């Protein structure tokens, strides 16, 4: 668990640094927002006229055996609401044991889009989310200590826990002229109801989506 939290925390730091660097490099671009009234607002119009989006997290699906799909609705160019649903396969000891057997997480996002060539959009976002996490404790490996030293790992006892938590997210998003989207991000949260055996939840995001 401790190593998992460290990986998530490191991912947040690395991602935040990358996003700030990208934002600084493109600071000369015009921001796209509700109040933007530039001479060419086709990117803005396309974002609003196709507010629905479905996407798949390729990273968690392919590498962590944790398929995750999401839906996002654009309220305006700055704000969107959506939700994620994920399911983990029964593989003992892999990282998804800490990510939950099943996760349902609604979220709200604040986007900082910037205009780019070809009227595509790009920019970073911050997110606040709620999460329902269902854990199967039999899939978790726990440490066995003798005289204060860890000597082995063993499977957890049979059981299930439903936990509820609050979290935040940070990421970078591209919306192409053909309404394809790409996201790179990181989610980190804390279970505040039934936090035993897992107090922290999180995930890395590298997703591809389609707007309609």
N, C-alpha and C positions, 0 to 999 in steps of 0.2 A: 504493500500500500504506500509506504513511504517513498519508494522509488517511482511509483506511478505519479504521485503528487509532484515530485521533483521534475519529472519529464514534462508534465503539464505546465508547471511554473516556468521552466526553461523555454518551452514553446511560446508562452505568452510574451516573455521578454524578447526573444528573437523576432517574433512576428511584429511586436510593437516597434522595434528598432527598424525593421524593414519597411513598415508602412510609413513611418515618419520620414525615412530617407526618400522613398518614392514621392511622397507629398512635397517634400522640399524641392526635389528636382523638377517638379511640374508646377511650381508655385506661380509661374507666369500665365498659366491657363486661366480662362474665365470659369468661375464657379457656376454650376447649374443649380438653381433652387427655385422655390415658388415665386420669388420676386424677380427672377432673371428675365430681362426683356431685350435680349440681344437681337441682332438683325436676322439670325438664323436659329430658329428654335425647334428645328425638326427633331432633334434628339429628345428634347423635352416632350414634344407631342407624342412621339413614339412610345416613350416610357409610360405616359398616362393612358394612351389608347390601348395598350396591351398590358393591363395591370397584373394579370395572373402569371404565375411562374411555378413550374415543378422542377425539381432538381434531385440529383443523386450524388451522395458523398462517395467519390471513387476511392479515397484514401482508406476510410474505415471499412468499406465494403471489401476491397481487395486485400488489404494487409492485416486488418484486425478482426476479420470474420464478423463484422458488426455492420450489416447493411443498414443504411440510413437514407430515407427519402424525406423531402421537405416540400412545403408549399409556401409561397410568398405572395402577398397582395400589396401592390403599390397604392397607398392612399394619396400621395403626392410625391414629387421628386425627392423630398427630404425624408419622408416617413413611410415605413412599410410594416406590415404585421404578417406573421406566419407561424408555422409550427413544424417541428421535426418528429419523426417516428423512427425508432431503431429497434432492431432485434438481434440478439447474439446467439450464435450456435453453441452447442454444449461441448465446449473444449476446455478442459480443466487447466487452470494456470495461465492462460494467455491473457493479454491486457484487458480484453473485453470482460473478464470476470469482475473487474472493478468498474466497468462502464455500465453494468446492468444487463440483466437478461432481456428486459424490455424497457424502453424509454419513450415518453411522450412529453414534448417540451414546446409550449407556445412561447413566442418571443415578439418583441417590438424593436425596430431598428431605426437609427438616425443615420442617414446617408450623407456623405460629402462628395457628391459627384463632381467631376470636372469634364469639360468638353475636350474631345480629342479628335484626331483626324478622321474623316469619313463619317462624322456625326455619331460615332460610337461613344459610349460613356464609360468612364472609369472613376474610381475613387474608393475611399475607405469608409467603413461604417463601425459604429459601436452598437452594442446590443444589450438588452436586459431580458432575462428569461426566467420562466418558472419551469420546474421539471418534476415529473412523476417517474420514479425509477423503481423497477421491480428487480430484486436481486435473488439469485439462487445460490445460497451459501455453500452448497455442495460442490460448486464449480471453483471455489476459491481455495488457494493454497495458504495455509497458515504456518508460522514458524514454530518449531519445537525447541525449547530452551532447556539446557541442563547446566546448573551452576552459573547462570547468567550468560551462557554462550549458546548461540544458535547452532544446533547440531543437525537439524533436518527440516524438511517441509512435508506437510501432510495435507490431504484433502479435508475440507471443512465438513462439518456435520450437515446432515440433510435438513433443509429448512428454506423458508422464503421470507423476504422482508420487502414491504412496500414503503418507500421513502419519498418525501416531498422536499424540494429545495429551491433556492434562489441562486441565480448566476448572472454572469456578464460574458460578453464576447467582443472580439475585435477582429476585423478582417478587411480584405481588399477585394473589390468586385469589378468585373468587366462586363459590359453589355454591348454586344456587337450590333452592326446594322441589320443583321439577319435575325435578331432577337435571340441569339444564343448568349448564355451567361456563364461566367467562370468565377469561382470564389476560392479564396485562400484565407483561412481563418483559424481561430482557436476559441474554444468554449471552456470556461472554468466556473464551477459553482459549488455550493455547500448544501448538503442535506440538513434541514433544520427540524424535520419531523422523522423520527425513527432513523437516526444517523448511524446506528450500529447495525451491521458491521462496517459499512462504508460511509465516511463522513463527507467525502469530496467526490464530485463527479466532473467529468470533462471529456473533451474530444477535440481532435484536430480535424479541420475541414479542408478538403480540396474537391470541389464539386463542379459538375457541369449541369446546366439547366436550359430550359426552353420557355420563352415567354409567349403568351397568346392573349 
